[in-house]
Amino acid sequence: MRASELRQMDDAALKQQLQDAKQELFNLRFQLATGKSVNTARIRLLKKDIARILTILRERRGR
């Protein structure tokens, strides 16, 4: 998801998006550990999305 799209969301929606991304990342890591076929590129994208969301939340907290 683009940072500009995330900036348009309110804090509650961002926190929900963050929770969903963390849950999906957990599930993908679990599948990877159990030997199932996993799209590793998706893991990378999720980690970047989580970082973007956290950055935006911290920016708002600083204001």
PDB file of N, CA, C and O in Angstrom:
ATOM      1  N   MET A   1       0.846  -1.170   0.000  1.00  0.00           N
ATOM      2  CA  MET A   1       0.000   0.000   0.000  1.00  0.00           C
ATOM      3  C   MET A   1       0.896   1.241   0.000  1.00  0.00           C
ATOM      4  O   MET A   1       1.937   1.263   0.658  1.00  0.00           O
ATOM      5  N   ARG A   2       0.495   2.244  -0.724  1.00  0.00           N
ATOM      6  CA  ARG A   2       1.286   3.468  -0.826  1.00  0.00           C
ATOM      7  C   ARG A   2       1.151   4.318   0.437  1.00  0.00           C
ATOM      8  O   ARG A   2       0.127   4.290   1.120  1.00  0.00           O
ATOM      9  N   ALA A   3       2.198   5.064   0.724  1.00  0.00           N
ATOM     10  CA  ALA A   3       2.197   5.933   1.899  1.00  0.00           C
ATOM     11  C   ALA A   3       1.115   7.002   1.783  1.00  0.00           C
ATOM     12  O   ALA A   3       0.499   7.373   2.781  1.00  0.00           O
ATOM     13  N   SER A   4       0.883   7.496   0.573  1.00  0.00           N
ATOM     14  CA  SER A   4      -0.145   8.527   0.395  1.00  0.00           C
ATOM     15  C   SER A   4      -1.533   7.977   0.725  1.00  0.00           C
ATOM     16  O   SER A   4      -2.373   8.697   1.265  1.00  0.00           O
ATOM     17  N   GLU A   5      -1.773   6.718   0.406  1.00  0.00           N
ATOM     18  CA  GLU A   5      -3.057   6.094   0.749  1.00  0.00           C
ATOM     19  C   GLU A   5      -3.173   5.921   2.259  1.00  0.00           C
ATOM     20  O   GLU A   5      -4.242   6.124   2.834  1.00  0.00           O
ATOM     21  N   LEU A   6      -2.076   5.547   2.890  1.00  0.00           N
ATOM     22  CA  LEU A   6      -2.091   5.346   4.335  1.00  0.00           C
ATOM     23  C   LEU A   6      -2.297   6.661   5.078  1.00  0.00           C
ATOM     24  O   LEU A   6      -2.972   6.691   6.107  1.00  0.00           O
ATOM     25  N   ARG A   7      -1.723   7.743   4.568  1.00  0.00           N
ATOM     26  CA  ARG A   7      -1.844   9.045   5.228  1.00  0.00           C
ATOM     27  C   ARG A   7      -3.284   9.558   5.215  1.00  0.00           C
ATOM     28  O   ARG A   7      -3.648  10.386   6.051  1.00  0.00           O
ATOM     29  N   GLN A   8      -4.095   9.085   4.294  1.00  0.00           N
ATOM     30  CA  GLN A   8      -5.490   9.513   4.218  1.00  0.00           C
ATOM     31  C   GLN A   8      -6.363   8.795   5.247  1.00  0.00           C
ATOM     32  O   GLN A   8      -7.485   9.225   5.515  1.00  0.00           O
ATOM     33  N   MET A   9      -5.859   7.710   5.819  1.00  0.00           N
ATOM     34  CA  MET A   9      -6.623   6.944   6.801  1.00  0.00           C
ATOM     35  C   MET A   9      -6.494   7.592   8.179  1.00  0.00           C
ATOM     36  O   MET A   9      -5.510   8.273   8.468  1.00  0.00           O
ATOM     37  N   ASP A  10      -7.505   7.369   9.024  1.00  0.00           N
ATOM     38  CA  ASP A  10      -7.410   7.865  10.390  1.00  0.00           C
ATOM     39  C   ASP A  10      -6.626   6.861  11.243  1.00  0.00           C
ATOM     40  O   ASP A  10      -6.293   5.768  10.784  1.00  0.00           O
ATOM     41  N   ASP A  11      -6.339   7.247  12.481  1.00  0.00           N
ATOM     42  CA  ASP A  11      -5.499   6.414  13.343  1.00  0.00           C
ATOM     43  C   ASP A  11      -6.115   5.046  13.610  1.00  0.00           C
ATOM     44  O   ASP A  11      -5.402   4.042  13.631  1.00  0.00           O
ATOM     45  N   ALA A  12      -7.413   4.995  13.811  1.00  0.00           N
ATOM     46  CA  ALA A  12      -8.068   3.718  14.092  1.00  0.00           C
ATOM     47  C   ALA A  12      -7.940   2.765  12.905  1.00  0.00           C
ATOM     48  O   ALA A  12      -7.680   1.575  13.083  1.00  0.00           O
ATOM     49  N   ALA A  13      -8.122   3.288  11.705  1.00  0.00           N
ATOM     50  CA  ALA A  13      -7.998   2.455  10.508  1.00  0.00           C
ATOM     51  C   ALA A  13      -6.558   1.996  10.315  1.00  0.00           C
ATOM     52  O   ALA A  13      -6.313   0.866   9.894  1.00  0.00           O
ATOM     53  N   LEU A  14      -5.609   2.872  10.621  1.00  0.00           N
ATOM     54  CA  LEU A  14      -4.197   2.496  10.508  1.00  0.00           C
ATOM     55  C   LEU A  14      -3.841   1.390  11.497  1.00  0.00           C
ATOM     56  O   LEU A  14      -3.122   0.449  11.160  1.00  0.00           O
ATOM     57  N   LYS A  15      -4.348   1.515  12.712  1.00  0.00           N
ATOM     58  CA  LYS A  15      -4.067   0.490  13.717  1.00  0.00           C
ATOM     59  C   LYS A  15      -4.676  -0.849  13.317  1.00  0.00           C
ATOM     60  O   LYS A  15      -4.073  -1.897  13.548  1.00  0.00           O
ATOM     61  N   GLN A  16      -5.857  -0.823  12.724  1.00  0.00           N
ATOM     62  CA  GLN A  16      -6.486  -2.054  12.247  1.00  0.00           C
ATOM     63  C   GLN A  16      -5.676  -2.656  11.098  1.00  0.00           C
ATOM     64  O   GLN A  16      -5.467  -3.867  11.042  1.00  0.00           O
ATOM     65  N   GLN A  17      -5.227  -1.798  10.187  1.00  0.00           N
ATOM     66  CA  GLN A  17      -4.407  -2.241   9.059  1.00  0.00           C
ATOM     67  C   GLN A  17      -3.104  -2.858   9.575  1.00  0.00           C
ATOM     68  O   GLN A  17      -2.641  -3.871   9.050  1.00  0.00           O
ATOM     69  N   LEU A  18      -2.520  -2.244  10.598  1.00  0.00           N
ATOM     70  CA  LEU A  18      -1.288  -2.746  11.197  1.00  0.00           C
ATOM     71  C   LEU A  18      -1.510  -4.122  11.815  1.00  0.00           C
ATOM     72  O   LEU A  18      -0.698  -5.029  11.633  1.00  0.00           O
ATOM     73  N   GLN A  19      -2.594  -4.271  12.533  1.00  0.00           N
ATOM     74  CA  GLN A  19      -2.911  -5.547  13.164  1.00  0.00           C
ATOM     75  C   GLN A  19      -3.115  -6.635  12.107  1.00  0.00           C
ATOM     76  O   GLN A  19      -2.633  -7.756  12.273  1.00  0.00           O
ATOM     77  N   ASP A  20      -3.817  -6.315  11.036  1.00  0.00           N
ATOM     78  CA  ASP A  20      -4.049  -7.284   9.962  1.00  0.00           C
ATOM     79  C   ASP A  20      -2.742  -7.696   9.290  1.00  0.00           C
ATOM     80  O   ASP A  20      -2.529  -8.873   8.998  1.00  0.00           O
ATOM     81  N   ALA A  21      -1.876  -6.723   9.049  1.00  0.00           N
ATOM     82  CA  ALA A  21      -0.597  -7.012   8.394  1.00  0.00           C
ATOM     83  C   ALA A  21       0.281  -7.882   9.283  1.00  0.00           C
ATOM     84  O   ALA A  21       0.924  -8.813   8.798  1.00  0.00           O
ATOM     85  N   LYS A  22       0.313  -7.589  10.574  1.00  0.00           N
ATOM     86  CA  LYS A  22       1.116  -8.397  11.493  1.00  0.00           C
ATOM     87  C   LYS A  22       0.589  -9.826  11.573  1.00  0.00           C
ATOM     88  O   LYS A  22       1.371 -10.774  11.642  1.00  0.00           O
ATOM     89  N   GLN A  23      -0.725  -9.982  11.564  1.00  0.00           N
ATOM     90  CA  GLN A  23      -1.320 -11.318  11.610  1.00  0.00           C
ATOM     91  C   GLN A  23      -0.984 -12.100  10.345  1.00  0.00           C
ATOM     92  O   GLN A  23      -0.639 -13.279  10.417  1.00  0.00           O
ATOM     93  N   GLU A  24      -1.082 -11.452   9.191  1.00  0.00           N
ATOM     94  CA  GLU A  24      -0.763 -12.124   7.934  1.00  0.00           C
ATOM     95  C   GLU A  24       0.716 -12.500   7.883  1.00  0.00           C
ATOM     96  O   GLU A  24       1.066 -13.581   7.408  1.00  0.00           O
ATOM     97  N   LEU A  25       1.583 -11.616   8.369  1.00  0.00           N
ATOM     98  CA  LEU A  25       3.012 -11.909   8.404  1.00  0.00           C
ATOM     99  C   LEU A  25       3.285 -13.107   9.305  1.00  0.00           C
ATOM    100  O   LEU A  25       4.085 -13.975   8.957  1.00  0.00           O
ATOM    101  N   PHE A  26       2.633 -13.158  10.447  1.00  0.00           N
ATOM    102  CA  PHE A  26       2.784 -14.294  11.353  1.00  0.00           C
ATOM    103  C   PHE A  26       2.384 -15.591  10.662  1.00  0.00           C
ATOM    104  O   PHE A  26       3.093 -16.594  10.751  1.00  0.00           O
ATOM    105  N   ASN A  27       1.247 -15.567   9.973  1.00  0.00           N
ATOM    106  CA  ASN A  27       0.775 -16.770   9.289  1.00  0.00           C
ATOM    107  C   ASN A  27       1.739 -17.213   8.194  1.00  0.00           C
ATOM    108  O   ASN A  27       1.996 -18.407   8.038  1.00  0.00           O
ATOM    109  N   LEU A  28       2.274 -16.257   7.436  1.00  0.00           N
ATOM    110  CA  LEU A  28       3.218 -16.606   6.377  1.00  0.00           C
ATOM    111  C   LEU A  28       4.511 -17.171   6.952  1.00  0.00           C
ATOM    112  O   LEU A  28       5.069 -18.122   6.405  1.00  0.00           O
ATOM    113  N   ARG A  29       4.984 -16.601   8.038  1.00  0.00           N
ATOM    114  CA  ARG A  29       6.200 -17.124   8.677  1.00  0.00           C
ATOM    115  C   ARG A  29       5.962 -18.526   9.216  1.00  0.00           C
ATOM    116  O   ARG A  29       6.844 -19.381   9.146  1.00  0.00           O
ATOM    117  N   PHE A  30       4.784 -18.759   9.748  1.00  0.00           N
ATOM    118  CA  PHE A  30       4.439 -20.084  10.258  1.00  0.00           C
ATOM    119  C   PHE A  30       4.416 -21.101   9.119  1.00  0.00           C
ATOM    120  O   PHE A  30       4.928 -22.211   9.262  1.00  0.00           O
ATOM    121  N   GLN A  31       3.822 -20.722   7.990  1.00  0.00           N
ATOM    122  CA  GLN A  31       3.789 -21.611   6.830  1.00  0.00           C
ATOM    123  C   GLN A  31       5.194 -21.885   6.316  1.00  0.00           C
ATOM    124  O   GLN A  31       5.500 -23.007   5.915  1.00  0.00           O
ATOM    125  N   LEU A  32       6.041 -20.881   6.324  1.00  0.00           N
ATOM    126  CA  LEU A  32       7.424 -21.041   5.880  1.00  0.00           C
ATOM    127  C   LEU A  32       8.167 -22.018   6.791  1.00  0.00           C
ATOM    128  O   LEU A  32       8.938 -22.851   6.316  1.00  0.00           O
ATOM    129  N   ALA A  33       7.933 -21.914   8.092  1.00  0.00           N
ATOM    130  CA  ALA A  33       8.608 -22.782   9.054  1.00  0.00           C
ATOM    131  C   ALA A  33       8.136 -24.226   8.950  1.00  0.00           C
ATOM    132  O   ALA A  33       8.904 -25.151   9.213  1.00  0.00           O
ATOM    133  N   THR A  34       6.879 -24.423   8.570  1.00  0.00           N
ATOM    134  CA  THR A  34       6.352 -25.783   8.471  1.00  0.00           C
ATOM    135  C   THR A  34       6.614 -26.409   7.117  1.00  0.00           C
ATOM    136  O   THR A  34       6.241 -27.557   6.879  1.00  0.00           O
ATOM    137  N   GLY A  35       7.252 -25.665   6.227  1.00  0.00           N
ATOM    138  CA  GLY A  35       7.653 -26.236   4.951  1.00  0.00           C
ATOM    139  C   GLY A  35       6.641 -26.110   3.838  1.00  0.00           C
ATOM    140  O   GLY A  35       6.827 -26.693   2.770  1.00  0.00           O
ATOM    141  N   LYS A  36       5.586 -25.372   4.058  1.00  0.00           N
ATOM    142  CA  LYS A  36       4.603 -25.180   2.997  1.00  0.00           C
ATOM    143  C   LYS A  36       5.122 -24.160   1.993  1.00  0.00           C
ATOM    144  O   LYS A  36       6.006 -23.364   2.306  1.00  0.00           O
ATOM    145  N   SER A  37       4.576 -24.189   0.804  1.00  0.00           N
ATOM    146  CA  SER A  37       4.975 -23.244  -0.231  1.00  0.00           C
ATOM    147  C   SER A  37       4.471 -21.850   0.133  1.00  0.00           C
ATOM    148  O   SER A  37       3.282 -21.646   0.378  1.00  0.00           O
ATOM    149  N   VAL A  38       5.402 -20.896   0.163  1.00  0.00           N
ATOM    150  CA  VAL A  38       5.061 -19.536   0.587  1.00  0.00           C
ATOM    151  C   VAL A  38       5.626 -18.545  -0.419  1.00  0.00           C
ATOM    152  O   VAL A  38       6.722 -18.726  -0.948  1.00  0.00           O
ATOM    153  N   ASN A  39       4.859 -17.499  -0.669  1.00  0.00           N
ATOM    154  CA  ASN A  39       5.321 -16.410  -1.512  1.00  0.00           C
ATOM    155  C   ASN A  39       6.214 -15.510  -0.653  1.00  0.00           C
ATOM    156  O   ASN A  39       5.716 -14.678   0.105  1.00  0.00           O
ATOM    157  N   THR A  40       7.528 -15.679  -0.775  1.00  0.00           N
ATOM    158  CA  THR A  40       8.455 -14.931   0.073  1.00  0.00           C
ATOM    159  C   THR A  40       8.456 -13.441  -0.252  1.00  0.00           C
ATOM    160  O   THR A  40       8.786 -12.624   0.609  1.00  0.00           O
ATOM    161  N   ALA A  41       8.096 -13.080  -1.463  1.00  0.00           N
ATOM    162  CA  ALA A  41       8.018 -11.658  -1.813  1.00  0.00           C
ATOM    163  C   ALA A  41       6.911 -10.980  -1.008  1.00  0.00           C
ATOM    164  O   ALA A  41       7.023  -9.805  -0.659  1.00  0.00           O
ATOM    165  N   ARG A  42       5.857 -11.714  -0.719  1.00  0.00           N
ATOM    166  CA  ARG A  42       4.749 -11.160   0.073  1.00  0.00           C
ATOM    167  C   ARG A  42       5.219 -10.825   1.487  1.00  0.00           C
ATOM    168  O   ARG A  42       4.776  -9.837   2.073  1.00  0.00           O
ATOM    169  N   ILE A  43       6.114 -11.643   2.034  1.00  0.00           N
ATOM    170  CA  ILE A  43       6.653 -11.376   3.367  1.00  0.00           C
ATOM    171  C   ILE A  43       7.391 -10.043   3.360  1.00  0.00           C
ATOM    172  O   ILE A  43       7.223  -9.226   4.266  1.00  0.00           O
ATOM    173  N   ARG A  44       8.208  -9.829   2.333  1.00  0.00           N
ATOM    174  CA  ARG A  44       8.966  -8.586   2.221  1.00  0.00           C
ATOM    175  C   ARG A  44       8.032  -7.381   2.117  1.00  0.00           C
ATOM    176  O   ARG A  44       8.259  -6.358   2.763  1.00  0.00           O
ATOM    177  N   LEU A  45       6.993  -7.502   1.311  1.00  0.00           N
ATOM    178  CA  LEU A  45       6.041  -6.402   1.147  1.00  0.00           C
ATOM    179  C   LEU A  45       5.296  -6.096   2.446  1.00  0.00           C
ATOM    180  O   LEU A  45       5.061  -4.934   2.776  1.00  0.00           O
ATOM    181  N   LEU A  46       4.930  -7.141   3.171  1.00  0.00           N
ATOM    182  CA  LEU A  46       4.231  -6.937   4.442  1.00  0.00           C
ATOM    183  C   LEU A  46       5.118  -6.214   5.446  1.00  0.00           C
ATOM    184  O   LEU A  46       4.654  -5.322   6.155  1.00  0.00           O
ATOM    185  N   LYS A  47       6.385  -6.592   5.509  1.00  0.00           N
ATOM    186  CA  LYS A  47       7.307  -5.934   6.430  1.00  0.00           C
ATOM    187  C   LYS A  47       7.452  -4.455   6.093  1.00  0.00           C
ATOM    188  O   LYS A  47       7.523  -3.615   6.991  1.00  0.00           O
ATOM    189  N   LYS A  48       7.494  -4.138   4.816  1.00  0.00           N
ATOM    190  CA  LYS A  48       7.596  -2.738   4.402  1.00  0.00           C
ATOM    191  C   LYS A  48       6.305  -1.978   4.710  1.00  0.00           C
ATOM    192  O   LYS A  48       6.350  -0.821   5.129  1.00  0.00           O
ATOM    193  N   ASP A  49       5.158  -2.624   4.503  1.00  0.00           N
ATOM    194  CA  ASP A  49       3.880  -1.985   4.829  1.00  0.00           C
ATOM    195  C   ASP A  49       3.787  -1.691   6.324  1.00  0.00           C
ATOM    196  O   ASP A  49       3.330  -0.621   6.727  1.00  0.00           O
ATOM    197  N   ILE A  50       4.224  -2.647   7.141  1.00  0.00           N
ATOM    198  CA  ILE A  50       4.205  -2.452   8.592  1.00  0.00           C
ATOM    199  C   ILE A  50       5.082  -1.264   8.968  1.00  0.00           C
ATOM    200  O   ILE A  50       4.695  -0.442   9.799  1.00  0.00           O
ATOM    201  N   ALA A  51       6.253  -1.172   8.365  1.00  0.00           N
ATOM    202  CA  ALA A  51       7.157  -0.052   8.647  1.00  0.00           C
ATOM    203  C   ALA A  51       6.528   1.274   8.232  1.00  0.00           C
ATOM    204  O   ALA A  51       6.654   2.269   8.947  1.00  0.00           O
ATOM    205  N   ARG A  52       5.856   1.298   7.088  1.00  0.00           N
ATOM    206  CA  ARG A  52       5.200   2.529   6.635  1.00  0.00           C
ATOM    207  C   ARG A  52       4.114   2.970   7.616  1.00  0.00           C
ATOM    208  O   ARG A  52       4.020   4.145   7.970  1.00  0.00           O
ATOM    209  N   ILE A  53       3.303   2.016   8.046  1.00  0.00           N
ATOM    210  CA  ILE A  53       2.213   2.332   8.974  1.00  0.00           C
ATOM    211  C   ILE A  53       2.775   2.865  10.290  1.00  0.00           C
ATOM    212  O   ILE A  53       2.293   3.870  10.813  1.00  0.00           O
ATOM    213  N   LEU A  54       3.790   2.195  10.821  1.00  0.00           N
ATOM    214  CA  LEU A  54       4.383   2.638  12.081  1.00  0.00           C
ATOM    215  C   LEU A  54       5.007   4.023  11.949  1.00  0.00           C
ATOM    216  O   LEU A  54       4.928   4.831  12.874  1.00  0.00           O
ATOM    217  N   THR A  55       5.621   4.297  10.815  1.00  0.00           N
ATOM    218  CA  THR A  55       6.218   5.611  10.582  1.00  0.00           C
ATOM    219  C   THR A  55       5.152   6.698  10.602  1.00  0.00           C
ATOM    220  O   THR A  55       5.339   7.742  11.226  1.00  0.00           O
ATOM    221  N   ILE A  56       4.051   6.460   9.930  1.00  0.00           N
ATOM    222  CA  ILE A  56       2.976   7.456   9.876  1.00  0.00           C
ATOM    223  C   ILE A  56       2.365   7.670  11.256  1.00  0.00           C
ATOM    224  O   ILE A  56       2.081   8.805  11.638  1.00  0.00           O
ATOM    225  N   LEU A  57       2.160   6.588  12.006  1.00  0.00           N
ATOM    226  CA  LEU A  57       1.609   6.724  13.356  1.00  0.00           C
ATOM    227  C   LEU A  57       2.557   7.518  14.255  1.00  0.00           C
ATOM    228  O   LEU A  57       2.107   8.332  15.061  1.00  0.00           O
ATOM    229  N   ARG A  58       3.854   7.288  14.124  1.00  0.00           N
ATOM    230  CA  ARG A  58       4.824   8.024  14.944  1.00  0.00           C
ATOM    231  C   ARG A  58       4.892   9.492  14.536  1.00  0.00           C
ATOM    232  O   ARG A  58       5.060  10.367  15.386  1.00  0.00           O
ATOM    233  N   GLU A  59       4.765   9.762  13.248  1.00  0.00           N
ATOM    234  CA  GLU A  59       4.747  11.156  12.789  1.00  0.00           C
ATOM    235  C   GLU A  59       3.568  11.898  13.406  1.00  0.00           C
ATOM    236  O   GLU A  59       3.707  13.039  13.847  1.00  0.00           O
ATOM    237  N   ARG A  60       2.430  11.260  13.434  1.00  0.00           N
ATOM    238  CA  ARG A  60       1.231  11.903  13.979  1.00  0.00           C
ATOM    239  C   ARG A  60       1.352  12.101  15.481  1.00  0.00           C
ATOM    240  O   ARG A  60       0.862  13.093  16.021  1.00  0.00           O
ATOM    241  N   ARG A  61       2.004  11.161  16.159  1.00  0.00           N
ATOM    242  CA  ARG A  61       2.178  11.273  17.600  1.00  0.00           C
ATOM    243  C   ARG A  61       3.092  12.445  17.952  1.00  0.00           C
ATOM    244  O   ARG A  61       2.947  13.059  19.010  1.00  0.00           O
ATOM    245  N   GLY A  62       4.033  12.750  17.058  1.00  0.00           N
ATOM    246  CA  GLY A  62       4.983  13.825  17.304  1.00  0.00           C
ATOM    247  C   GLY A  62       4.403  15.214  17.135  1.00  0.00           C
ATOM    248  O   GLY A  62       4.977  16.186  17.626  1.00  0.00           O
ATOM    249  N   ARG A  63       3.301  15.323  16.463  1.00  0.00           N
ATOM    250  CA  ARG A  63       2.695  16.643  16.200  1.00  0.00           C
ATOM    251  C   ARG A  63       1.960  17.178  17.387  1.00  0.00           C
ATOM    252  O   ARG A  63       1.399  18.272  17.324  1.00  0.00           O
TER     253      ARG A  63
END
